[in-house]
Each structure stands twice: as C-alpha cells, then as structure tokens.
Amino acid sequence: MPSRISFGQISAHILDRLFANYNKLEGTQQQLATGKKLNSPSDNPVGVSQSMGLRTELDGFKTYQRNIDDGMAYLGTVDTTLNSANNVYQSMRERAIQASNDTNSAESRYYIGREVRGMFDQMVALSNTAFKGEYVFSGTNSQVPPFEMRNGVSKIVNGAGPLTGDVNYPGAGVPMNLIDKNVDDSKDTITNDANPALLVPGTVKVNGLAEGTDYTVDYIKGKITFTSPAATALVAAGNADISYDWLRRNEKDLDGVMNREIEEGVSARINTTASDVFGSKTEANGAFESMINLLEGTVNNKPDKIRTSIDQLDASLKRQLTAQAGNGSRVLRFEATQSRNEERTVYTTKLQSDVEDVDFAQAISDFNLQQSVYDASLKMGAQALQSTLVNFL
C-alpha cells in the first residue's frame, strides 16, 4: 500500500534543497570575493595542511633572503674598504720608492714622511670601518674598534719603582718598556696601564732631550733607550716625562667568526678579521709595522729602513689581497645561494597558488551555473508550495 506524502514533508524537502543550492552559491561567491579556494579548514582539510606547510617554507625563504641581503651588504662594505686600502698601499709604496732614492735630502724625506703619516692615519680609519654600527674587522667583538690612535704619556723615575704608571730607569744604554698612564683599562699590566707598542715616529718627545742624541726609540716594540749623560741627569732628577702617539690594538679577541644562516641548516661566514687583513697581534711584520718602519725611515732619514719597509709593504699587500680573495669567494657563494633561494621561492609560491588560489574563469562559470540552479529551485519551490490542504483531500 503506497504511503501518503504530507505537505510538511514536501515543504521540508524543498527547503533542504534550497539551502543546499544556496550554500554552494555562497561558497563560490566567497571564493570569488577572496580569491582563495580555502577560506576555512572545512573547505579542504588536506589542502589546508599542505598550504600551511608551504607557507612555512616561504616564511623560511624570506628569512634566508633577509640574511643573504644583509650578508651581501656586509661583504660589499668589506670589499669596498679593502679596495680603498689597496690604493693606500700603492700610494705608500710609491712614496717609499721615491724616498729610498739616495738623491733625496733629509728634508725631502721628512716631507715625504708627512705624506706617509696621512696615509697611515687613513689606513687606521679604514681598519675601523663599521657596518650598521658594527666594526667589520673586530670579529665577534664588533662593538669595539680594532685599532685606536692614542696620545700616550709616560714618566721615567730613578728609584726602587716603578710607581703606578711609571717606569723605573734601568740605567744608560738599557732599553725599557714604556707604560701609558692615560690608559686604565688594560689587562696586560697589574696597574691596568698599557704597555704601548706601534709608536708613531716623529711624535716621541722627552722634555729637554733630543732623539738620536740623548735617546733612541724602538717604535715597533714601544721601547726607549737613554744614551747620554744629559738623559741620565734628567732621570735622576725625576723629570723624564715622555709623550707620544701610538696605535693601540684592542685587547679583546678580534678573530671571532661571524656567520649568517642562508639555507636550512647551512651557515656561511661573512666577516674578515683584523688578523686576516693587518696581521696578528704577535706578528712581527704586520701592516702597521711596515708602515711605521717606513715612517721612521722618512722622518729620521734612514734610507736602509725605507728600503726594508718596501718588502714589508709588499708582504702586507699580499696578505690583504689574500683576505680580499677570501671575501670575494664568500660573495660568490652568497650570490649562488641567493639565486637558488629565489628559484625555490618562485616554485613554492606556484605550489601554494595551486593549492589556495581560485581559478577565476572556472569559479565564474560555476557561480553562474549555481545562480541559475538556485533561481530555478526558488521558482519550482514556489509553485510546489502554492498547493493547499484542499488539493490533497
């Protein structure tokens, strides 16, 4: 026996189909409005999971790209600085060859020495090059300058000393280390005064005495030797006050390696250390040592010292060119990684687009079809619901 279909059943069925068609239409409309196929996890749980994974990868690529860009800028700063230093070396070598000529007088060598002093100061400035507030040649201690010009003061006393900041006089003809009383943060001495080295020729002054007559100076090691009776008398009276300029190398570790993460699990070095460019603290013929020897030769009219400094300058330039080549190889690595990172970013973005983004042509076609279906559902539903109870009696 056939069952009877009630008016309520027909009404509920029509409304159910209307809501289903409307939900499809609304979903397509939302996709067109946002441009995304995935607007909630329920749209496609698997697709949402894939999209989140791809988005995480893209965020990682962006981070690596920032590190690469920062590293490239850092390496570019180092390269520019080393190029400028090369020019200083070349100019200094030209002056050295000019000054080594035996036809030069003491006065002409002195004036060449003044030019060399300017180049020396320029090299010190280059050694303290900074990038975003960090000194590029200071290793991991990038907040401190690797080199610093200081105005030193020492006092030689004749007694049981030395007193704090003073140097006890060991006797005529005996070299002694100076102590800079203007430095109070050194770790090299008990008193925290510094033992200066790399004195600048032409700046060492002892009151009432003449260099070469009353005393001699080892500029590299920071030693002074009194040689005359006048010097002995001055020290005995406690009046041997010494002033000088000297180049202080920072006592902190300047050889730390700085890296940037440029790929997942891959870090690359970006820095060149002070030892790479200027020589280590214990090296006898570093860059500044060779320059000081040239300065001494020109200021004090010592042709042999000038000729020796030429070979030392060549060795210093060779060291720097080696450091520059190392910096160049790092640039090439960063460039190759940058290209690879860009390719991976483009490919991953395409994959994410395939998962997330709407095919607008298809979505518009679907929307028009669903709009037609929904309109038809409304019309058919309106006609079906026009019947009354009388029609079923």
C-alpha positions as CSV (number, residue, x, y, z in Angstrom):
1,M,0.0,0.0,0.0
2,P,1.6,3.3,-1.0
3,S,2.4,5.7,1.8
4,R,1.0,9.2,1.9
5,I,3.4,12.2,1.5
6,S,2.4,15.0,3.7
7,F,2.6,18.7,2.9
8,G,5.2,19.2,5.7
9,Q,7.5,16.6,4.1
10,I,7.3,18.3,0.7
11,S,8.0,21.7,2.3
12,A,11.0,20.4,4.3
13,H,12.4,18.6,1.2
14,I,12.1,21.8,-0.9
15,L,13.7,24.0,1.8
16,D,16.5,21.5,2.3
17,R,17.4,21.6,-1.4
18,L,17.1,25.4,-1.5
19,F,19.6,25.7,1.4
20,A,22.0,23.2,-0.2
21,N,22.0,25.1,-3.5
22,Y,22.3,28.4,-1.6
23,N,25.3,27.1,0.4
24,K,27.1,26.1,-2.9
25,L,26.3,29.5,-4.4
26,E,27.6,31.3,-1.2
27,G,30.8,29.2,-1.1
28,T,31.6,30.1,-4.8
29,Q,30.7,33.7,-4.1
30,Q,33.2,33.8,-1.1
31,Q,35.9,32.3,-3.3
32,L,35.4,35.0,-5.9
33,A,35.5,37.7,-3.2
34,T,38.7,36.4,-1.5
35,G,40.4,34.9,-4.5
36,K,41.1,31.8,-2.3
37,K,39.7,28.3,-2.6
38,L,40.5,27.6,1.1
39,N,38.7,30.0,3.4
40,S,38.2,27.6,6.3
41,P,39.7,24.3,7.3
42,S,36.5,22.5,6.4
43,D,36.8,23.6,2.8
44,N,39.6,21.1,2.3
45,P,41.5,19.7,5.4
46,V,44.2,18.1,3.3
47,G,44.7,21.3,1.2
48,V,44.8,23.5,4.3
49,S,47.5,21.3,5.8
50,Q,49.5,21.5,2.6
51,S,49.0,25.2,2.4
52,M,50.3,25.8,5.9
53,G,53.4,23.7,5.2
54,L,54.1,25.7,2.0
55,R,53.5,28.9,3.8
56,T,56.1,27.9,6.5
57,E,58.6,27.1,3.8
58,L,58.0,30.5,2.2
59,D,58.5,32.3,5.5
60,G,61.8,30.4,5.9
61,F,62.9,31.5,2.4
62,K,62.1,35.1,3.2
63,T,64.2,34.9,6.4
64,Y,67.1,33.4,4.4
65,Q,66.7,36.1,1.8
66,R,67.0,38.8,4.5
67,N,70.1,37.1,5.9
68,I,71.6,36.9,2.3
69,D,70.8,40.5,1.6
70,D,72.4,41.6,4.9
71,G,75.4,39.4,4.3
72,M,75.8,40.7,0.7
73,A,75.8,44.3,2.0
74,Y,78.3,43.4,4.7
75,L,80.6,41.7,2.3
76,G,80.3,44.7,-0.1
77,T,81.4,47.0,2.7
78,V,84.4,44.9,3.4
79,D,85.3,44.7,-0.4
80,T,85.0,48.5,-0.8
81,T,87.2,49.0,2.3
82,L,89.9,46.6,1.1
83,N,89.9,48.3,-2.4
84,S,90.5,51.6,-0.7
85,A,93.2,50.1,1.4
86,N,94.9,48.7,-1.8
87,N,95.1,52.3,-3.1
88,V,96.7,53.4,0.1
89,Y,99.3,50.6,-0.1
90,Q,100.1,51.5,-3.7
91,S,100.5,55.2,-2.9
92,M,102.6,54.4,0.2
93,R,104.8,52.1,-1.8
94,E,105.3,54.8,-4.4
95,R,106.4,57.2,-1.7
96,A,108.7,54.6,-0.3
97,I,110.4,54.1,-3.6
98,Q,110.7,57.8,-4.0
99,A,112.2,58.3,-0.6
100,S,114.7,55.4,-1.0
101,N,116.4,57.3,-3.7
102,D,119.9,58.4,-2.5
103,T,119.5,61.8,-4.2
104,N,116.9,62.8,-1.5
105,S,117.9,65.1,1.3
106,A,116.8,64.6,4.9
107,E,114.4,67.5,4.5
108,S,112.8,66.0,1.3
109,R,112.4,62.6,3.1
110,Y,110.8,64.4,6.1
111,Y,108.1,65.9,3.8
112,I,107.5,62.6,2.2
113,G,107.1,61.2,5.7
114,R,104.4,63.7,6.4
115,E,102.5,62.4,3.4
116,V,103.1,58.8,4.6
117,R,101.7,59.9,8.0
118,G,98.5,61.0,6.4
119,M,98.2,57.6,4.6
120,F,98.9,55.9,7.9
121,D,96.0,57.7,9.6
122,Q,93.8,56.9,6.6
123,M,94.6,53.2,7.0
124,V,93.8,53.3,10.7
125,A,90.4,54.9,9.7
126,L,89.8,52.1,7.2
127,S,90.6,49.5,9.8
128,N,87.8,50.9,11.9
129,T,85.2,50.7,9.1
130,A,81.7,50.0,10.5
131,F,78.6,48.4,9.0
132,K,75.3,49.2,10.8
133,G,77.2,50.3,13.8
134,E,79.4,47.2,13.9
135,Y,83.1,47.2,13.2
136,V,83.7,44.8,10.4
137,F,87.3,43.8,11.3
138,S,86.6,43.1,15.0
139,G,85.3,39.6,14.7
140,T,82.5,38.8,17.2
141,N,83.5,41.8,19.3
142,S,82.0,44.0,16.7
143,Q,81.1,46.8,19.2
144,V,84.7,47.8,19.8
145,P,87.1,49.3,17.2
146,P,90.0,47.0,16.4
147,F,92.6,49.9,16.4
148,E,92.7,53.2,18.1
149,M,95.2,56.1,18.0
150,R,96.2,57.2,21.5
151,N,98.1,60.1,23.0
152,G,100.4,58.4,25.5
153,V,102.2,59.8,28.5
154,S,105.0,58.0,30.5
155,K,107.3,59.1,33.3
156,I,110.7,57.6,33.9
157,V,111.8,57.5,37.6
158,N,115.2,56.6,39.2
159,G,114.5,54.6,42.2
160,A,113.1,51.4,43.6
161,G,109.9,51.8,41.5
162,P,108.2,51.6,39.2
163,L,105.3,53.5,40.7
164,T,101.8,53.2,39.3
165,G,102.1,54.3,35.7
166,D,105.9,55.0,36.0
167,V,108.9,53.2,34.5
168,N,111.9,52.5,36.7
169,Y,115.1,53.6,35.0
170,P,117.4,50.6,34.4
171,G,120.5,52.6,33.5
172,A,122.1,54.2,30.5
173,G,122.0,52.1,27.3
174,V,119.4,49.6,28.6
175,P,116.1,49.5,26.6
176,M,112.9,49.9,28.7
177,N,109.2,49.3,28.0
178,L,107.0,52.4,28.3
179,I,103.8,52.5,30.2
180,D,101.0,54.7,29.1
181,K,99.5,56.5,32.1
182,N,96.5,57.6,30.0
183,V,95.2,54.0,29.8
184,D,93.4,52.5,32.8
185,D,91.6,49.5,31.3
186,S,94.5,47.3,30.1
187,K,94.6,43.6,31.0
188,D,98.3,43.5,30.2
189,T,99.6,45.0,33.4
190,I,98.8,44.9,37.1
191,T,98.1,48.6,37.2
192,N,95.8,48.4,34.2
193,D,98.1,50.9,32.4
194,A,99.0,49.8,28.9
195,N,102.4,48.8,27.5
196,P,102.3,50.8,24.3
197,A,103.6,49.4,21.0
198,L,103.5,50.7,17.4
199,L,104.7,54.2,18.4
200,V,104.3,56.8,15.6
201,P,107.8,58.1,14.5
202,G,108.2,61.8,14.9
203,T,105.8,62.0,17.9
204,V,108.1,60.7,20.7
205,K,109.1,63.7,22.9
206,V,111.2,63.8,26.1
207,N,111.4,67.2,27.8
208,G,114.8,68.8,27.2
209,L,116.3,65.8,25.3
210,A,116.8,65.1,21.6
211,E,116.1,61.8,19.8
212,G,119.2,60.3,18.3
213,T,121.5,62.2,20.6
214,D,120.1,61.5,24.1
215,Y,117.8,58.5,23.4
216,T,116.7,56.1,20.8
217,V,113.3,54.5,20.2
218,D,112.1,51.1,19.2
219,Y,108.8,52.2,17.6
220,I,107.5,48.7,17.0
221,K,108.0,47.3,20.5
222,G,107.5,50.6,22.3
223,K,110.9,50.7,24.0
224,I,113.1,53.7,24.7
225,T,116.9,53.7,25.5
226,F,118.6,56.7,27.1
227,T,122.2,57.0,26.0
228,S,123.7,60.4,27.1
229,P,124.8,61.9,30.4
230,A,122.1,64.6,30.0
231,A,119.5,61.9,29.9
232,T,120.8,60.2,33.0
233,A,120.8,63.5,34.8
234,L,117.2,64.2,33.8
235,V,116.1,60.8,35.0
236,A,118.0,61.2,38.3
237,A,116.1,64.4,38.9
238,G,112.8,62.7,38.2
239,N,111.9,64.9,35.2
240,A,111.9,62.4,32.3
241,D,108.3,62.9,31.1
242,I,107.6,61.3,27.7
243,S,104.8,61.9,25.3
244,Y,104.0,60.1,22.1
245,D,101.3,58.9,19.7
246,W,100.8,55.2,19.4
247,L,98.4,52.7,17.7
248,R,96.5,50.6,20.2
249,R,95.2,47.3,19.1
250,N,92.2,46.3,21.0
251,E,93.0,43.6,23.6
252,K,89.8,41.7,23.0
253,D,89.6,38.8,20.7
254,L,89.3,40.1,17.1
255,D,89.4,36.8,15.3
256,G,85.9,35.5,16.0
257,V,83.9,34.2,13.0
258,M,80.5,35.7,12.2
259,N,78.0,33.6,10.2
260,R,74.6,34.1,8.6
261,E,72.2,31.2,8.1
262,I,71.5,31.3,4.3
263,E,69.8,27.9,3.9
264,E,68.2,25.4,6.2
265,G,71.0,24.1,8.4
266,V,73.6,26.0,6.3
267,S,75.6,28.9,7.7
268,A,78.1,31.0,5.8
269,R,80.9,33.2,7.1
270,I,80.6,36.9,6.3
271,N,83.5,38.6,8.2
272,T,87.2,39.2,7.6
273,T,89.2,39.6,10.7
274,A,91.8,42.2,11.7
275,S,94.4,39.4,11.6
276,D,93.4,38.4,8.1
277,V,94.0,42.0,6.8
278,F,96.6,43.6,9.1
279,G,98.4,40.6,10.7
280,S,98.0,39.0,14.1
281,K,99.0,40.7,17.3
282,T,102.1,38.6,17.6
283,E,103.2,39.0,14.0
284,A,106.5,40.9,13.6
285,N,105.8,42.3,10.2
286,G,102.1,43.3,10.2
287,A,100.6,46.0,8.0
288,F,101.1,48.8,10.6
289,E,104.6,47.6,11.5
290,S,105.6,48.0,7.9
291,M,104.1,51.5,7.7
292,I,105.8,52.5,11.0
293,N,109.2,51.4,9.6
294,L,108.6,53.5,6.5
295,L,107.6,56.4,8.7
296,E,110.7,56.0,10.8
297,G,112.9,55.9,7.7
298,T,111.4,59.1,6.2
299,V,111.2,61.1,9.4
300,N,114.6,60.1,10.8
301,N,116.3,60.0,7.4
302,K,117.2,56.3,7.4
303,P,117.4,55.0,3.7
304,D,118.0,51.4,4.8
305,K,114.9,51.4,6.9
306,I,112.9,52.7,3.9
307,R,114.2,50.0,1.6
308,T,113.4,47.3,4.2
309,S,109.9,48.7,4.5
310,I,109.2,48.3,0.8
311,D,109.5,44.5,1.1
312,Q,107.3,44.6,4.2
313,L,104.7,46.7,2.4
314,D,104.6,44.1,-0.4
315,A,104.1,41.3,2.1
316,S,101.3,43.3,3.8
317,L,99.6,44.0,0.5
318,K,99.9,40.3,-0.4
319,R,98.2,39.4,2.9
320,Q,95.4,41.8,2.2
321,L,94.9,40.6,-1.3
322,T,94.6,37.1,0.1
323,A,91.9,38.3,2.5
324,Q,90.2,40.1,-0.3
325,A,90.1,37.0,-2.4
326,G,88.5,35.1,0.5
327,N,85.9,37.8,0.8
328,G,85.3,37.5,-2.9
329,S,84.7,33.8,-2.7
330,R,82.1,34.4,0.0
331,V,80.4,36.9,-2.2
332,L,80.1,34.3,-5.0
333,R,78.7,31.8,-2.5
334,F,76.1,34.2,-1.3
335,E,75.2,35.1,-4.9
336,A,74.7,31.5,-5.9
337,T,72.6,30.8,-2.8
338,Q,70.6,33.9,-3.5
339,S,69.8,32.7,-7.0
340,R,68.8,29.2,-5.7
341,N,66.7,30.8,-2.9
342,E,64.8,32.9,-5.4
343,E,64.1,29.9,-7.6
344,R,62.8,27.9,-4.7
345,T,60.7,30.8,-3.6
346,V,59.1,31.1,-7.1
347,Y,58.5,27.3,-7.3
348,T,57.0,27.1,-3.8
349,T,54.8,30.1,-4.4
350,K,53.4,28.4,-7.5
351,L,52.7,25.2,-5.5
352,Q,50.9,27.3,-2.9
353,S,48.9,29.1,-5.5
354,D,47.8,25.8,-7.0
355,V,46.5,24.8,-3.6
356,E,45.0,28.0,-2.4
357,D,44.1,30.3,-5.3
358,V,40.9,30.3,-7.3
359,D,40.7,29.6,-11.0
360,F,38.6,32.7,-11.7
361,A,37.3,31.5,-15.1
362,Q,36.1,28.2,-13.6
363,A,34.7,29.9,-10.5
364,I,32.7,32.5,-12.5
365,S,31.3,29.7,-14.7
366,D,30.4,27.7,-11.5
367,F,28.8,30.8,-10.0
368,N,26.6,31.5,-13.0
369,L,25.5,27.8,-13.1
370,Q,24.8,27.7,-9.4
371,Q,22.9,31.0,-9.6
372,S,20.7,29.5,-12.3
373,V,20.2,26.4,-10.3
374,Y,19.3,28.4,-7.2
375,D,16.9,30.6,-9.2
376,A,15.2,27.5,-10.7
377,S,14.9,26.0,-7.2
378,L,13.2,29.1,-5.9
379,K,10.7,29.1,-8.8
380,M,9.9,25.3,-8.5
381,G,9.7,25.6,-4.8
382,A,7.2,28.5,-5.0
383,Q,5.0,26.5,-7.4
384,A,5.1,23.4,-5.3
385,L,4.2,25.2,-2.1
386,Q,1.2,27.0,-3.6
387,S,-0.9,23.9,-3.1
388,T,-3.3,23.9,-0.1
389,L,-4.8,21.2,2.1
390,V,-7.9,21.1,-0.2
391,N,-5.8,19.8,-3.1
392,F,-4.9,16.7,-1.0
393,L,-8.4,15.8,0.1
